[in-house]
């Protein structure tokens, strides 16, 4: 098989990993122009300084000895197979780099023979890049669950970032859909990477020339919508992973049906992209806004409202916390106001030292008053002329795209909304559809005691992972 055919197969098989996004476009060079854009595997990540970095996202092989039901590369799926040798992959990466197509490599792989052999192949390819070609660009590599600790340690010395994909958020779902994997095989390399990163930071302080171990940290990915696991289970698991394993990012991938299976959504099912978006918003609240998973969802409300973002949903359900006086509220409370972000909260704290703020000043500081106006006062007063009603509040907090299905024909001027239907939808988000063949024990999920201090790990006990 020629290199272009291998490249087509192995970049196509890697597109379901969401740690970075595909460019998906071809733009050939023209006279007077500079540079090319190619669609095969060219993805983008972002550096700490905001620069966009193009990455070649590719698999070492799409052959796999595992038979995970949700995976397009499972061994029972009749799909074209291909594999790079370490030399081919290293040479291909350098050719792309010299042509200025990419600035780095995103490398994963199916399981060849066993986890140790697969990891050895990844190490061989990265060793050629780092030592033979002196490649100093960004490399993100997927650690193989079940591989020997020494091999994973060698792999981390060659990569900038490592990741171990959890894929499914509960132990039951993993046992049904991915029987070749176990929670121990996934969480063990996470612990190893965390320990090696911590040790390496201490070594760098002592020794100037100590090699760096995964200096960009580790991440993971979870599939959303392939199983009946609720948003509450996912977000509690996320909180536990951030706290215990010090992950840099948790990525969420809306499940795209690619294989026919009785335990999975039908092939014509649309990916739950809005649900994925809500999980990313909640993830942001956990990381930067001081929220806890137990505050966002509870047993009575196990899924996020599809019409409102998680922060707005929390504010509506905690009206007793509002309105907040913008000139006296602590920074932690400012972050909980819809329409106020991290930067605008910092600007408010800095600006009010010189004098009281009004609504006009808040707008200049970057506050989204369309949302914030319902939850704040300035100098003890709410915005002049503002009428706060349940229907008005919900309509104002919904995005324009979510409002479209509820607009009435233009001839009816009494209302733009059917309030009864709107309130019914905002009261409770719909649960994901459960395939009929999915075991009842898995569909029921596991009870999560979100009120305990161990909310992040409670979601992983019994029905889910124990981190």
PEFENPE-V430479 format. One record per run of one state. SS is the DSSP state (~ for helix, > for strand, _ for the rest). FROM is the first residue (numbers start at 1). TO is the last residue. If there is no record, write none. Layout:
SS|FROM|TO + SS|FROM|TO
This chain:
_|1|2 + ~|3|13 + _|14|20 + >|21|22 + _|23|26 + >|27|27 + _|28|36 + >|37|37 + _|38|41 + >|42|46 + _|47|51 + >|52|59 + _|60|60 + >|61|61 + _|62|82 + >|83|83 + _|84|85 + ~|86|98 + _|99|103 + >|104|108 + _|109|114 + ~|115|132 + _|133|137 + >|138|142 + _|143|148 + ~|149|158 + _|159|160 + >|161|163 + _|164|166 + >|167|167 + _|168|170 + ~|171|177 + _|178|182 + ~|183|206 + _|207|217 + >|218|224 + _|225|230 + ~|231|245 + _|246|248 + >|249|254 + _|255|272 + ~|273|288 + _|289|292 + ~|293|296 + _|297|309 + ~|310|317 + _|318|318 + ~|319|321 + _|322|323 + >|324|325 + _|326|330 + ~|331|334 + _|335|341 + ~|342|351 + _|352|358 + ~|359|364 + _|365|368 + ~|369|372 + _|373|375 + >|376|378 + _|379|380 + >|381|381 + _|382|389 + ~|390|397 + _|398|399 + ~|400|406 + _|407|418 + ~|419|427 + _|428|439 + ~|440|444 + _|445|454 + ~|455|458 + _|459|467
